[in-house]
Amino acid sequence: MQFGNKSNIKLTHWKNSGIIVKFSTNGNFKKVKRMEPVNHLAGQKSPYLIRHSTNPVDWYPWSNEAFEKAGREDKPIFLSIGYSACHWCHVMEEESFENGAVARLLNENFVSVKVDREERPDIDKVYMTACHMMTGSGGWPLTVIMTPEKKPFFAATYIPRENRFGKMGLIELLDKIFVLWRGHRGQINASAESTATVLREINSCQQGENVGAEVLTAAYVLFTDMYDPVYGGFGGAPKFPTAHNFIFLLRYGEESGAEKAREMTLESLRQIRRGGIYDQLGFGFHRYSTDEKWLAPHFEKMLYDQAMLSMAYIEAYHASGDPFYSRVAGESFDYVLREMTSPAGGFYSAEDADSEGKEGRYYLWTMDEIGDALGAADADFAWEIFNCAREGNFIGESSREKTGENILHLTAMPDDAQRFEFVRRRLLEVREKRVRPLKDDKVLVDWNGLMIAALAKGASALDDGRYVRAAERAAAFITEHMLTKDDRLLHRWRDGEASIPGNLDDYAFFIWGLIELYEATFKPEYLELSARLTESLLLNFSDKAGSLFFSPLDGEELIANMLEYYDGALPSGNSISFYNLLRLGRMTGRPAWEDRAQKILRCASDSIRQHPHGHSMFLAGLQYAWSRSYEVVLCGDASDTVLKNMIRGLRPYLNRCAVIVKYSGAQDDIIISAAPFVKTMSHFNGRATAYVCTGNQCSRPVHTADEMLRQIKNS
């Protein structure tokens, strides 16, 4: 089936039985017909792969079939990696992969493999690392050309179809590479083998010296140098709202007394909430801002951003006492519960940047559209509060001129909150009648783990039981559908099927979520499951020197098994595992786990010293390790008001406090901790009682929240 030359084809929805194809004429869309898959992506579960199943390119999923075909026919592999919410992935698809000329070149001279980077992050990490090695940069869509043995010899990101502004287009590139493949195979093989060798060499743990507190200060100084005093955040455009940097700075400010760390974070989080990177009507965060002002985002919404940034806002609330920050977290949670939660309780992955064939169309407003929605008086208010202009503030991607459309954003939070809320709700009602961006409805364990952690942390700060119930439902979904009987996680669930062996992030992030869920509920089953999964993680992912591979040791053999320490858009699995092991070691009385955390740290130590600000979650873990830490055991009846007050009083200290709760009279509720201080529980006499211990020494048992907090402050 050859329909790829029709540049006006837009794939705007998917169904299991195929894809609805819509034709666009001057921006007007209508459904024409359902196209059945025409390549080897038929039957895949990933929405991103399903989208490409009707391309004229003969795509294969990552499979032995593809590599065997390449070897048998002596063809290079054309590997394309992206994800469903990626705007530039859609651009490259429409320009090139729906084009007949490109399809003919790929089908005749290459074996084409399409990978969803969210479904197979192990593959993505290998070849993104190779791209950085070859080009000095990376991003999506990721384009890699490699031998049938999976060894790369060319890498790039987005490539236009035709030559543009001195950049070689895909058509010419494919011709040149195939000529090289036929005439200079020796050079290609040598280059590919060299790249594969370097990838393997850099992914081995080299134990370094222990890091000291100087790395915390070094990171703080670097963040201070990078800080934008006008708009907040760090560096210039594009700006990413990297939540774990904010979390580190808040904790550093608290521990060190560096007020600047706190000020930078609080102001940055205020600016982000007011900017176009935040959905002012429906709430939630877009992925990043293309400018330094937080105004113009790439409009995709990722589950992990909602989770991580909500945690940053919750910690900002604890640090400042300002309810502004807790409200923002609550807004993001409400967006996730409304738009990103499956009926069974798991959380969906993402919402697309595009709708109706245009990036951001769902979120943009002309002044006339606002006037039609609100009427004259309220429209005047909305135009002013949302900083609208007749010429607009959105710049078209192709024209690079203002389009008359506005990205709604705030200069300040409105004084008339009631009127603002009326206008917001009315505009949201109107917006919901538009064509929605596509939703990637696969459930990923790692991102769900982050969302569980965020909701659990937020439940107490916001005093809203909906959030802890949502976290518990998601945890139940994972344990029911994505956890095997031998405590192995499966990475992805969609359309009734769980598949793909879990990776390091799946274990690390879900364990983090379970720890936070335990501290939100003090139900021992969450602590018990986190301990079991930790044993499974250490058994199945350990490097000989003590670090943790990204893929399980018995997983698919790639050209390298990645060891990651750097905290990028998300914290690395090693940094979160380091933090988890420290916390669980104290909570369960297993010093061997704290020793294991030390080995991970020593593997990462050289990298941390070289780029301390690139390892902010490792540094947050170090702050936990070095802070004035406490182990607290609470005993009493679950309904006892005094015990509830003790738990409430401990909430602000949980970043450096290991807490165990024993509810008297509950047979299934056991003390998991084997720590030496638990023997002091022999003093328990039925009253609500707190045992505060630090440095393996315990203070006398106390029976009120005030006495408990006084012991913590004086210890």
Protein Blocks (a to p, Z undefined) as FASTA:
>chain_A
ZZklmmkbccfbdcfkbccddddeehiacdfbdcddfbfkgoiablklmmmmmpfbdcdd
ddfklmmmmmmnopacddddddfklmklmmmmmmmmmpfklmmmmmmmmccddddfklmm
mlmmmmmmmmmmmnopacddddddddfkopafbdcddddfbdcehiacfklmmmmmmmmm
mmmmmmmmmmmmmmmmmmmmmmcccddddddfklmmmmmmmmmmmpcfkngpeddddddd
dfklmmmmmmmmmmnopaklmmmmmmmmmmmmmmmkbcfkngpadfbdfbfnomaccfbd
cfklmmmmmmmmmmmmmmnopaklmmmmmmmmmmmmmmmccfkopacfbdcfbeghighk
lmpccfklmmmmnojmlmmmmmmmnopafkopadcfklopaehiacdddfbdcfblmlmm
mmmmmmmmmmmmpccddddfbdcfklmmmmmmmmmmmmmmnopaklmmmmmmmmmmmmmm
mccfkopacfbdcehiaehiadfklmmmmmmmmmmmmmmnopaklmmmmmmmmmmmmmmm
ccfklpacfbdfklccdfbdcddfbdcfbccfklmmmmmmmmmmmmnopaklmmmmmmmm
mmmmmmmmmmmmlmmmmmmmmmmmmmccdddddeddfklmklmmmmmmmmmmmmmcccdd
ddehiaklccfblcfklmmmmmpgoiacddddeehiacdddfbfklmmmmmmmZZ
